[in-house]
């Protein structure tokens, strides 16, 4: 499954995750603004920006926004929202971001982390965030990750739903330290398209250790976008807010 993300973030991804809407992104960005405390016009990098929902919301709140994603399909969707070309969208790997200028903030949202087989590769993403953040503690970050303990307790092994004439079946399991999902999209003619997804289940302490090694200091961990404190058993999310140390 080492390169599952190259296949999975395509046209069918837009169907599987069509429930993610712009209104939700705006509400989340309102909270992020409170946490980051940035001045108007600040430069923000949306790392793994997907369809651009949060990038556009950040731009509408007055920031200078760059979105980076590996998927050409998702970037095409992002640019449909980007009518006036006010956001810069770039294609690139989060382990080797094709940028050199410093940013006032880097955000990585909706569990766009932990995709890779080896810890070293996942940690490279954090080092890239460090590299791209403004120095001397000025550059701030948000990483919105799932709460592994909640996932383990509430995993739904199988679900099925209709999207128009298509049936989408999702099978989930936890193995080898990952949560793994198999998605099957079936059309009325009997054709099936299968996709795989996986995310490494990093708990609070291992995640904080990776951030520390990467030069990123955590100032708060929230459990949701209502600013509730993280609770290991009850929180659905694990949202790290902090800054570059050096």
N, C-alpha and C positions, 0 to 999 in steps of 0.2 A: 504493500500500500504506500510505498515511499513517495510516489508522485500522484496520489489520488486527486489532489486539488487541481491539477492541470485539466482533468476531465470534468470534474464535478461542478465547477463554477462556469457553466455554460448556459445555453438557452433554457434547459429544464430547471435550472436553479431558480430562474425567474418565476416559474410556476410553483415550485416547492415552497419558496419563501415570499410569496406575493403578499402575505399578510403584514409584512413590515411596511409601515406607512410613513408618510412625511410628517403627519401630525405628531406621531410618537417621537420622531427624531427631533422635532422642534422642542418638545417638552423636555427631552433629555439634554439638549444643548443648553436650555435655560439653566438647568442645574449645573452643568459643566462650567458655565460662565461664572457662577457663584464660587465654585471650587477653585478655578484657575486664577481669577482676579487679574485679567489681562486688560490692557488699555485698548481702545478702539484702534483698528488698523494693525493690531498685532499679527505676526505671521504664525499660522497654525498649519501643521501637517496632519492630515487624516490618513494614517498608515493602514492600508487594507480598507480603502474607502468603499469598495463594493459599488453599489448603484448610486452612490453620491448623496444619499439622504442627509447625512450629518454634515457633509461638506457644504451643501447648499444652505443648510440652516445656519452654520457658522458664518458663512458669507453674509447672509441676510442680517445677522446680528452685528455686522460691521468689521469682521476680521478679514485679513488677506489669507486666502486658503489655497493650499495645494493638496490634492488627493492622489495617492499612489495605490495601484492595485495590479496584480498579475494578470487578471482576467480581462481580455479584450472585449468580451461580451458584456461584462458588467460596466466597463468604462464607456461603452457605447450607450448604455442606458443612462449612465451618469451625465453624459454630454447632451442627452435629450432634455434633461432638466436645466442644463447650463446654457440657456438660450442666448444670453448676452456675453457668454464666454468670460465671466467674471472669476470663475474658479479655474485654476490650472490643474488639469488631470493628466497624469503620466502613468505609463505602464512600467512596472518594475517589480522585482522580487524583494520582499521585506527583509531578507538576509543581506541584501546588497543594493541599497536604495540608490537610484541614479541621481542623487542630489549632493551638493556640497555646502550650500549656504546654511547658516544657523537659523533655527526657528525658536520663537518664543514659547511654543507648546507643541507637543506631539501627542495625538490621541490614537488609541488602538482599541476598537470597540466591538462589542457583541462576539466575544470569544474568537477573535481573529488571531489567536496565538496557540502554540502547542500543536501545530499541524505536523511537525517533523518527527521522524523516528528517533533521532538522537538528541539528547539534552544539549549537546554542543551547538547543534543547528538552531534550536529554539533560543538558546542564550545569545546567539549571534544577532537575533532580532533586537534584543535589549541593548546590546552594544551599539547597534545602528541608531537606536533611539538616543543613546548617550551622545554619539558622534554628532547628531543633527540638532541637539538642543543647545541653546545659547549657554555659554560657560558662566562660571562664578555664581552658580545657584540660581541664575535668572530663568533658565529654561525649565518649563513645567511639563508634567505628563499625566495622562490618565490611561490606565489599562483596565478595560472592563472584561472580566473573565467570569466563567461560570464558577459556582461554588462546588467543588468536587464532592464534599460530604453530602450536600443536598442532592446532587445527582445520583449518588450511590443509593440513597434512601428512597428516591422517588422515580427511579428509572422506569419508563413505560416500555416493556419489551417489544410491543407491536402496536401499530396504529394504521388505519386506512381511511382515506377520505377521497371525495370526488372533487375534481377541478374541471368543470365543464364536462366534456365527454371522456376525460382521462381519469384513471384511478391511480392514486399515489399511495404506495405501501411503504412503511418505514419499520425496519427491524433494528433494535438497539441492544447492545450488550457491553459489558465491561470485561476486558481481558488485557493482560500484560501491561496494566497501568494506563490503558487508554479507554475512553468511551468510544465505541465504534458503531456506526450506523450504515445500514444498507438500504438504499432507496430504490424502489422499483416503480417506474412510470409505465402504466399499461394503457394502450389505446384500444378503441372498440374493435379494431381489426385483429387484435391478439398480439400485436408487436409489443415487446418489452424492452425498456432501456434501464440499465442498472448502473447505479453510482455508489461509490463508497466514500464515507467521511470518517475521520478520526481526530480526536483531540487528546493530548496527554493530560492526565488528571493531576495537575500540580496542586498540592495543598498549600495552605497559607504560609507555613514556615519554609518549605522548599522554594516557593515563589519569591518570598522576601529575601532568601539567601541569594538567589539568582540576580535579583535587582541590586542587592548590595555589591556583589562581585562586578556588576556591570557599571557601577558608579552612579546608581540611581537611588535616591533616598525617599522612602515612603513617609508621608506626613499624616495620612489617614487612610483607613480601609472602610469603605461603605458596603452595605449589603444590598442596596438598591438605589434607584434614582430619586427616591424620597428622602435620601440622606440618612437613612437608618444605619446605625452602627452594624458592622459585620457580626453575624452570629453563625457559628460553625454549623449548627444544626438547622436553623430556620431560614437563613438568607439564601435566596436563589442566585445572587450574584456575589462577586468578590471584586470590588472596584477599587483599584489602587490609585491614589492621588499623591503626587510628590514632585520632586525637582532633581535636576542634575546636581551632583555634589561639587564637582570641580570645575 
